[in-house]
């Protein structure tokens, strides 16, 4: 059982740690708000969406959904448009108004966190292709332990990310660091959008 949990933890961390749209958004909310508590809606929403995707992947439901070619194509197209918009919004944030612009309200945090989690085809494919496929090796209590371990990693990681963001926000009151990170984040988001766009035509 310990090996199963270790496998799940390493696998989940390997998927969730690379810098992507979801991680960038959670980090920004942690850095932009005056207290970590105000970034909780973004953390909880992202973690809940990841939990949903993991459960669907392990149960095999997501594989059946993405077997539809038209659905997969629409998902990719919507994802590209959304990522292009997110990249523009991140890039165009003004340095002096960064905290005001990126410190989203509760409703906006939930909406954006759900969007970057559920409208990101790259993350969905990874969850299905890696976690879903890996879970096939287990059954019964082992599969349950595998699933819960993956979910625990998501919740822990997003909490940690928001906490690190808050620490950076406190260290850099002039927002210089966050401005540079913002520009770099926008470039990464656009790069992911280009990759998805290429996959539409291959």
Rosetta silent file (secondary structure, phi, psi, omega in degrees, C-alpha in Angstrom):
SEQUENCE: XXXXXXXXXXXXXXXXXXXXXXXXXXXXXXXXXXXXXXXXXXXXXXXXXXXXXXXXXXXXXXXXXXXXXXXXXXXXXXXXXXXXXXXXXXXXXXXXXXXXXXXXXXXXXXXXXXXXXXXXXXXXXXXXXXXXXXXXXXXXXXXXXXXXXXXXXXXXXXXXXXXXXXXXXXXXXXXXXXXXXXXXXXXXXXXXXXXXXXXXXX
SCORE:     score description
SCORE:     0.000 S_00000001
   1 L     0.000  -36.749  179.686    0.000    0.000    0.000 S_00000001
   2 H   -62.813  -39.431  179.420    2.896    2.363    0.792 S_00000001
   3 H   -66.081  -35.712  178.968    4.300    1.834   -2.719 S_00000001
   4 H   -64.523  -46.582  179.667    0.889    2.613   -4.222 S_00000001
   5 H   -64.055  -42.302  178.782    0.674    5.897   -2.282 S_00000001
   6 H   -62.433  -42.532  177.460    4.262    6.790   -3.191 S_00000001
   7 H   -59.080  -46.271 -179.144    3.528    6.093   -6.861 S_00000001
   8 H   -63.941  -44.409 -178.221    0.451    8.338   -6.749 S_00000001
   9 H   -63.112  -48.101 -179.946    2.249   11.170   -4.928 S_00000001
  10 H   -64.018  -40.797 -179.786    5.236   11.211   -7.304 S_00000001
  11 H   -65.359  -47.448 -178.496    2.978   10.952  -10.349 S_00000001
  12 H   -64.504  -42.015  177.991    0.640   13.715   -9.205 S_00000001
  13 H   -64.267  -39.198  179.202    3.514   16.050   -8.292 S_00000001
  14 H   -61.722  -33.335 -179.801    5.142   15.400  -11.651 S_00000001
  15 H   -82.489  -36.348 -170.659    1.956   16.495  -13.418 S_00000001
  16 H   -90.310  -23.068 -174.198    0.991   19.451  -11.238 S_00000001
  17 L   -72.485  -35.999 -178.963    4.358   21.119  -10.584 S_00000001
  18 L   -55.794  142.036 -176.936    5.268   22.426  -14.088 S_00000001
  19 L   -66.221  117.736  179.231    4.403   26.108  -14.498 S_00000001
  20 L  -139.394 -176.644 -176.449    1.048   26.370  -16.268 S_00000001
  21 H   -58.668  -44.483 -178.234   -2.022   28.588  -16.422 S_00000001
  22 H   -62.569  -47.951  179.777   -3.626   27.058  -13.329 S_00000001
  23 H   -64.228  -40.205  179.601   -0.504   27.393  -11.188 S_00000001
  24 H   -60.426  -44.998 -177.780    0.130   30.936  -12.397 S_00000001
  25 H   -63.965  -45.239  179.716   -3.377   32.044  -11.447 S_00000001
  26 H   -62.834  -43.103  178.875   -3.213   30.546   -7.937 S_00000001
  27 H   -61.395  -43.470  179.937    0.219   32.099   -7.361 S_00000001
  28 H   -61.826  -41.991 -179.566   -1.043   35.504   -8.549 S_00000001
  29 H   -66.273  -38.166  176.931   -4.012   35.412   -6.204 S_00000001
  30 H   -64.034  -39.316 -178.094   -1.777   34.547   -3.275 S_00000001
  31 H   -76.642  -31.128 -172.652    0.592   37.407   -4.129 S_00000001
  32 H   -83.596  -29.134 -177.285   -2.099   39.990   -4.893 S_00000001
  33 L   -85.430  151.119 -179.032   -4.312   39.682   -1.827 S_00000001
  34 L   -65.156  -32.364  178.184   -3.490   41.259    1.509 S_00000001
  35 L  -132.940  154.366 -179.771   -4.013   37.971    3.354 S_00000001
  36 H   -63.060  -32.175 -178.462   -3.810   34.331    2.316 S_00000001
  37 H   -56.386  -34.027 -177.632   -7.393   33.822    3.496 S_00000001
  38 H   -74.334  -13.353  178.057   -8.689   35.975    0.619 S_00000001
  39 H   -95.943   -0.616 -178.457   -7.094   33.649   -1.930 S_00000001
  40 H   -57.760  -41.056  179.120   -8.837   30.578   -0.480 S_00000001
  41 H   -56.069  -40.326  179.639  -11.708   30.605   -3.055 S_00000001
  42 H   -67.197  -42.876 -179.888   -9.209   30.210   -5.910 S_00000001
  43 H   -62.828  -49.549 -178.055   -7.330   27.436   -4.080 S_00000001
  44 H   -63.900  -42.458 -179.163  -10.473   25.487   -3.160 S_00000001
  45 H   -64.229  -46.833 -179.883  -11.999   25.816   -6.649 S_00000001
  46 H   -62.352  -43.133 -179.669   -8.828   24.680   -8.433 S_00000001
  47 H   -66.489  -40.125  179.001   -8.375   21.758   -6.024 S_00000001
  48 H   -64.722  -42.428  178.696  -12.038   20.754   -6.337 S_00000001
  49 H   -64.112  -39.955  176.315  -11.838   20.817  -10.156 S_00000001
  50 H   -63.436  -40.079  177.868   -8.682   18.697  -10.039 S_00000001
  51 H   -59.978  -43.961  179.084  -10.458   16.281   -7.718 S_00000001
  52 H   -60.990  -46.335 -179.159  -13.315   16.009  -10.217 S_00000001
  53 H   -64.548  -39.356  179.801  -10.944   15.359  -13.129 S_00000001
  54 H   -65.144  -44.574  179.591   -8.989   12.742  -11.159 S_00000001
  55 H   -62.915  -42.424  178.389  -12.157   10.881  -10.138 S_00000001
  56 H   -64.095  -40.803 -179.117  -13.428   10.942  -13.743 S_00000001
  57 H   -65.062  -45.284 -179.017  -10.057    9.747  -15.040 S_00000001
  58 H   -67.075  -36.189 -179.268   -9.816    6.861  -12.557 S_00000001
  59 H   -77.985  -15.075  177.503  -13.426    5.812  -13.183 S_00000001
  60 L    89.509   -2.470 -178.314  -12.870    5.845  -16.946 S_00000001
  61 H   -65.019  -41.024 -177.007  -15.744    8.244  -17.675 S_00000001
  62 H   -63.764  -32.802  179.464  -13.456   10.922  -19.146 S_00000001
  63 H   -64.128  -41.559  179.395  -12.006    8.472  -21.676 S_00000001
  64 H   -64.565  -39.048 -179.642  -15.479    7.778  -23.052 S_00000001
  65 H   -65.836  -46.417 -176.864  -16.222   11.508  -23.322 S_00000001
  66 H   -78.675   -2.678  175.520  -13.002   12.348  -25.173 S_00000001
  67 L   -70.214  -20.159  177.378  -13.473    9.413  -27.550 S_00000001
  68 L   -77.187  115.318 -176.266  -15.834   11.753  -29.446 S_00000001
  69 H   -61.428  -42.424 -179.019  -13.662   13.492  -32.079 S_00000001
  70 H   -64.840  -41.327  178.950  -15.936   16.529  -32.403 S_00000001
  71 H   -62.688  -42.155 -179.524  -16.044   17.072  -28.656 S_00000001
  72 H   -64.251  -40.434  179.845  -12.259   16.846  -28.471 S_00000001
  73 H   -65.652  -44.364  178.573  -11.863   19.357  -31.336 S_00000001
  74 H   -63.439  -41.419  179.209  -14.273   21.856  -29.743 S_00000001
  75 H   -59.987  -44.168  179.430  -12.524   21.460  -26.393 S_00000001
  76 H   -65.753  -42.732 -179.081   -9.144   22.238  -27.971 S_00000001
  77 H   -63.558  -45.460  178.573  -10.507   25.243  -29.915 S_00000001
  78 H   -63.563  -39.549  178.897  -12.162   26.753  -26.835 S_00000001
  79 H   -61.826  -40.882  179.184   -8.986   26.109  -24.867 S_00000001
  80 H   -62.765  -48.147 -179.799   -6.857   27.989  -27.412 S_00000001
  81 H   -60.770  -44.704 -178.588   -9.143   31.044  -27.371 S_00000001
  82 H   -63.684  -42.664 -179.634   -9.285   31.062  -23.590 S_00000001
  83 H   -66.609  -37.302  177.287   -5.499   30.774  -23.228 S_00000001
  84 H   -62.800  -41.747  177.922   -4.908   33.595  -25.715 S_00000001
  85 H   -64.908  -45.730  179.944   -7.231   35.818  -23.679 S_00000001
  86 H   -60.509  -39.782  178.311   -5.573   34.828  -20.382 S_00000001
  87 H   -62.983  -43.435  179.681   -2.161   35.595  -21.878 S_00000001
  88 H   -65.277  -44.120 -179.156   -3.283   39.029  -23.022 S_00000001
  89 H   -63.119  -38.436 -179.994   -4.914   39.833  -19.656 S_00000001
  90 H   -71.405  -43.055 -178.603   -1.772   38.786  -17.804 S_00000001
  91 H   -66.032  -39.708 -173.094    0.619   40.649  -20.111 S_00000001
  92 L   -82.711   -0.696  177.886   -1.366   43.892  -20.149 S_00000001
  93 L   -63.322  127.584 -177.981   -1.586   44.219  -16.353 S_00000001
  94 L   -79.882  136.515 -177.892   -0.035   47.570  -15.403 S_00000001
  95 H   -50.422  -47.501 -175.640    2.759   47.440  -12.775 S_00000001
  96 H   -73.083  -24.799 -177.624    1.272   50.091  -10.468 S_00000001
  97 H  -104.939   13.570 -174.043   -2.217   48.675  -10.699 S_00000001
  98 H   -57.865  -49.706 -176.573   -1.174   45.040  -10.523 S_00000001
  99 H   -63.134  -38.115  179.473   -2.535   44.284   -7.075 S_00000001
 100 H   -69.469  -35.401 -174.761   -5.845   45.989   -7.821 S_00000001
 101 H   -77.876  -38.082 -172.648   -6.126   44.256  -11.194 S_00000001
 102 H   -97.211  -12.298  177.344   -5.141   40.730  -10.176 S_00000001
 103 L   -81.816   83.077 -174.020   -6.705   40.565   -6.688 S_00000001
 104 L   -72.008  154.189  176.150   -9.972   39.100   -7.911 S_00000001
 105 L   -71.540  170.639 -178.540  -13.216   39.068   -5.956 S_00000001
 106 H   -55.816  -48.506 -178.003  -14.620   35.795   -4.586 S_00000001
 107 H   -63.323  -42.746 -178.191  -16.927   35.281   -7.568 S_00000001
 108 H   -70.244  -34.868  176.590  -14.227   36.111  -10.119 S_00000001
 109 H   -61.344  -46.086 -178.745  -11.711   33.835   -8.361 S_00000001
 110 H   -63.889  -44.840 -179.132  -14.114   30.902   -8.550 S_00000001
 111 H   -62.055  -49.202 -177.598  -14.973   31.595  -12.203 S_00000001
 112 H   -69.443  -41.010  179.680  -11.369   31.963  -13.346 S_00000001
 113 H   -62.751  -40.919  177.611  -10.039   29.066  -11.264 S_00000001
 114 H   -66.216  -39.100 -179.418  -12.752   26.783  -12.680 S_00000001
 115 H   -64.890  -49.448 -178.025  -12.032   28.040  -16.204 S_00000001
 116 H   -70.155  -15.308  178.799   -8.254   27.491  -16.087 S_00000001
 117 H   -91.849  -46.324 -174.229   -8.866   24.050  -14.575 S_00000001
 118 H   -95.341  -14.375  179.116  -11.714   22.707  -16.691 S_00000001
 119 L  -107.584   17.564  178.487  -11.050   24.575  -19.954 S_00000001
 120 L  -104.753   94.408 -176.890   -7.397   23.609  -20.163 S_00000001
 121 H   -56.836  -33.629 -179.099   -7.279   20.667  -22.607 S_00000001
 122 H   -61.277  -44.810  179.775   -3.594   20.075  -21.849 S_00000001
 123 H   -67.527  -38.554 -179.965   -4.348   19.432  -18.160 S_00000001
 124 H   -64.637  -44.424 -179.971   -7.348   17.262  -19.014 S_00000001
 125 H   -63.078  -40.829  179.447   -5.313   15.118  -21.410 S_00000001
 126 H   -63.042  -43.948 -178.757   -2.561   14.693  -18.813 S_00000001
 127 H   -62.457  -45.222 -178.978   -5.047   13.667  -16.132 S_00000001
 128 H   -70.288  -49.206 -174.197   -6.733   11.121  -18.383 S_00000001
 129 H   -69.163  -33.655 -175.276   -3.618    9.851  -20.129 S_00000001
 130 H  -101.450  -59.188 -177.881   -1.363    9.547  -17.085 S_00000001
 131 H   -67.491  -45.892 -179.850   -3.428    9.274  -13.884 S_00000001
 132 H   -60.275  -45.341 -179.718   -6.316    7.428  -15.530 S_00000001
 133 H   -67.359  -41.867 -178.767   -4.016    4.971  -17.283 S_00000001
 134 H   -64.979  -32.542 -177.353   -1.828    4.422  -14.204 S_00000001
 135 H   -68.361  -18.330 -179.161   -4.856    3.673  -12.008 S_00000001
 136 L   -62.233  -26.552 -178.118   -5.684    0.636  -14.165 S_00000001
 137 L   -70.648  -12.026 -176.570   -2.839   -1.237  -12.450 S_00000001
 138 L  -119.738  161.597  177.009   -4.730   -1.132   -9.148 S_00000001
 139 L  -148.900  163.047  177.179   -8.086   -2.314   -7.839 S_00000001
 140 H    60.614 -132.918 -177.452  -10.104   -2.196   -4.640 S_00000001
 141 H   -65.590  -30.932  179.317   -8.463   -0.439   -1.706 S_00000001
 142 H   -66.096  -41.405  178.152   -5.250    0.117   -3.650 S_00000001
 143 H   -66.850  -38.333  177.531   -7.071    2.062   -6.345 S_00000001
 144 H   -62.695  -44.267  179.173   -8.870    4.081   -3.666 S_00000001
 145 H   -63.447  -40.470  178.070   -5.536    4.857   -1.971 S_00000001
 146 H   -60.905  -47.758 -178.952   -4.040    5.846   -5.334 S_00000001
 147 H   -63.325  -48.575 -178.377   -6.959    8.181   -6.085 S_00000001
 148 H   -64.536  -34.163  179.112   -7.019    9.820   -2.642 S_00000001
 149 H   -67.488  -42.264  177.272   -3.245   10.332   -2.727 S_00000001
 150 H   -61.825  -42.473  179.456   -3.452   12.122   -6.091 S_00000001
 151 H   -64.976  -42.077  179.572   -6.249   14.310   -4.736 S_00000001
 152 H   -61.347  -36.912  177.923   -4.281   15.103   -1.556 S_00000001
 153 H   -63.191  -43.192  179.907   -1.338   16.285   -3.679 S_00000001
 154 H   -59.886  -50.036 -178.681   -3.583   18.720   -5.572 S_00000001
 155 H   -62.846  -42.289 -179.684   -5.018   20.280   -2.420 S_00000001
 156 H   -66.879  -42.598 -176.555   -1.599   20.520   -0.761 S_00000001
 157 H   -65.159  -46.072 -178.345    0.111   21.950   -3.845 S_00000001
 158 H   -66.275  -35.599  175.781   -2.403   24.732   -4.496 S_00000001
 159 H   -64.376  -45.730  178.848   -2.331   25.747   -0.834 S_00000001
 160 H   -61.839  -40.643 -178.384    1.473   25.829   -0.911 S_00000001
 161 H   -64.230  -43.667  178.171    1.460   27.812   -4.172 S_00000001
 162 H   -65.256  -37.221  179.019   -0.844   30.497   -2.770 S_00000001
 163 H   -64.799  -44.126  177.133    1.320   30.666    0.368 S_00000001
 164 H   -63.111  -40.141  177.592    4.503   31.166   -1.686 S_00000001
 165 H   -60.747  -41.243  178.812    2.696   33.822   -3.704 S_00000001
 166 H   -64.716  -38.251  178.543    1.750   35.670   -0.515 S_00000001
 167 H   -65.554  -41.600  177.891    5.355   35.570    0.671 S_00000001
 168 H   -65.907  -40.202  178.473    6.581   37.026   -2.637 S_00000001
 169 H   -61.134  -36.951  179.362    3.869   39.697   -2.468 S_00000001
 170 H   -73.131  -38.568 -178.793    5.075   40.759    0.987 S_00000001
 171 H   -68.989  -31.271 -175.369    8.747   40.811   -0.005 S_00000001
 172 L  -118.003   77.751 -177.706    8.109   42.921   -3.087 S_00000001
 173 L   -66.693  -22.314 -179.882    5.784   45.743   -2.094 S_00000001
 174 L   -85.196   -4.591  176.747    6.705   47.672   -5.256 S_00000001
 175 L    67.314   19.117  179.645    5.482   44.691   -7.331 S_00000001
 176 H   -64.388  -46.547 -179.305    8.670   44.617   -9.436 S_00000001
 177 H   -62.190  -44.820 -178.179    9.109   40.848   -9.081 S_00000001
 178 H   -66.132  -30.544  178.372    5.455   40.169   -9.835 S_00000001
 179 H   -66.063  -43.758  178.330    5.576   42.381  -12.924 S_00000001
 180 H   -65.033  -44.637  178.570    8.458   40.346  -14.359 S_00000001
 181 H   -62.157  -34.722  179.367    6.732   37.082  -13.428 S_00000001
 182 H   -62.380  -44.722  179.936    3.571   38.379  -15.042 S_00000001
 183 H   -65.453  -43.065  179.206    5.299   38.934  -18.385 S_00000001
 184 H   -64.178  -39.367  179.110    6.984   35.527  -18.214 S_00000001
 185 H   -62.217  -42.013 -179.767    3.662   33.905  -17.309 S_00000001
 186 H   -61.530  -41.977  179.791    1.957   35.484  -20.321 S_00000001
 187 H   -63.475  -41.960  178.932    4.632   34.093  -22.656 S_00000001
 188 H   -63.995  -43.100  179.679    4.211   30.596  -21.153 S_00000001
 189 H   -61.407  -44.258  178.458    0.415   30.796  -21.516 S_00000001
 190 H   -65.083  -35.567  178.549    0.746   31.828  -25.169 S_00000001
 191 H   -63.563  -41.636  177.402    3.240   29.015  -25.784 S_00000001
 192 H   -64.048  -39.662  178.888    0.717   26.483  -24.435 S_00000001
 193 H   -62.345  -42.017  179.041   -1.968   28.033  -26.678 S_00000001
 194 H   -63.886  -40.993  177.834    0.290   27.645  -29.739 S_00000001
 195 H   -61.497  -42.305  178.663    0.952   23.996  -28.832 S_00000001
 196 H   -66.789  -38.889  179.537   -2.780   23.334  -28.576 S_00000001
 197 H   -62.341  -41.103  178.829   -3.376   25.161  -31.874 S_00000001
 198 H   -63.635  -37.891 -178.447   -0.827   22.948  -33.596 S_00000001
 199 H   -67.657  -21.861  177.337   -2.532   19.837  -32.214 S_00000001
 200 H   -68.557  -27.619 -175.483   -5.783   20.957  -33.879 S_00000001
 201 L  -106.984   11.852  178.127   -4.180   20.616  -37.298 S_00000001
 202 L  -116.915    0.000    0.000   -2.263   17.375  -36.719 S_00000001
